[in-house]
Amino acid sequence: MKIHHSSLSKTFTGFVLSLILTLGAFSIARGWTDLASTMRHVLLVLLALIQILVQLRYFLHLDGSPDQRWKRWTLWYTVLIALLLLGGTLWIMHNAQMHMMAGMESS
């Protein structure tokens, strides 16, 4: 199996970027306690979105070329299923909480 130098360097670049983003997220979550909670959450979400883009570009090799249409369709299908699972879980948890709290009302 022959590994191309450009592929190996791109993978290493992705690894380093992912490591930096992960360490940045940990430092924000654990070390920057003097920062406002909302600002910390915004920074963490921003780092997570950048991390997703790095993963897609360097590890899944989604670079927007036309010959990768099947990869994009697979990605969108995965996003759809993940959103359905997340939305369904939140709906079920909210519904369960509402039904459990209904019995707690004082008369």
C-alpha positions in Angstrom: 0.0 0.0 0.0 1.5 3.3 -1.1 0.8 6.4 0.9 1.2 9.7 -0.8 3.1 12.4 0.9 0.4 15.0 0.4 -2.2 12.7 1.9 0.0 12.0 4.9 0.8 15.7 5.4 -2.9 16.7 5.2 -3.8 14.0 7.8 -1.1 15.3 10.1 -2.3 18.9 9.6 -5.8 17.8 10.4 -4.5 16.0 13.5 -2.6 19.0 14.8 -5.6 21.3 14.1 -8.0 18.9 15.9 -5.6 18.7 18.9 -5.3 22.5 19.1 -9.1 22.9 18.9 -9.7 20.2 21.5 -7.1 21.6 23.9 -8.6 25.1 23.4 -12.0 23.8 24.3 -10.7 22.1 27.4 -8.9 25.3 28.5 -12.0 27.4 27.9 -14.3 24.9 29.8 -11.9 24.4 32.8 -9.6 27.4 33.0 -11.4 30.5 31.9 -13.8 30.8 34.9 -13.5 34.6 34.9 -15.2 34.7 31.5 -19.0 35.1 31.4 -20.9 31.8 31.1 -22.6 32.9 27.9 -19.3 33.9 26.3 -17.7 30.6 27.3 -20.7 28.7 25.7 -20.4 30.8 22.5 -16.7 30.1 22.3 -17.2 26.4 22.9 -19.9 26.1 20.2 -17.6 28.1 17.8 -14.7 25.7 18.5 -17.0 22.7 18.0 -18.2 24.0 14.6 -14.6 24.6 13.5 -13.7 21.1 14.7 -16.5 19.7 12.6 -15.2 21.5 9.5 -11.6 20.3 10.2 -12.8 16.7 10.5 -14.8 16.9 7.3 -12.0 18.5 5.3 -8.9 16.6 6.6 -10.3 13.2 7.6 -13.3 12.6 5.5 -11.7 14.5 2.6 -14.8 16.5 1.7 -13.3 19.4 -0.3 -16.2 20.3 -2.6 -15.1 18.6 -5.7 -17.9 17.4 -8.0 -16.8 13.7 -8.0 -17.7 13.5 -4.2 -21.4 13.9 -4.6 -22.1 10.6 -3.0 -20.1 11.6 0.1 -22.1 14.8 0.4 -25.4 12.9 0.1 -24.2 10.5 2.8 -23.2 13.4 5.0 -26.6 15.1 4.7 -28.4 11.8 5.4 -26.3 11.3 8.5 -27.1 14.9 9.6 -30.8 14.3 9.0 -30.8 11.1 11.1 -28.8 12.8 13.9 -31.2 15.7 14.0 -34.2 13.4 14.1 -32.7 11.4 16.9 -31.8 14.5 18.8 -35.2 16.2 18.3 -37.0 13.0 19.2 -35.0 12.5 22.3 -35.6 16.1 23.4 -39.3 15.8 22.7 -39.5 12.5 24.7 -37.6 14.0 27.6 -39.7 17.1 27.7 -42.9 15.1 27.4 -41.7 12.8 30.3 -40.9 15.7 32.5 -44.2 17.4 31.8 -46.1 14.2 32.8 -44.0 13.6 35.9 -44.5 17.2 37.0 -48.2 16.9 36.6 -48.5 14.6 39.6 -46.4 17.0 41.7 -48.9 19.8 41.7 -50.2 20.7 45.2 -54.0 20.9 45.5 
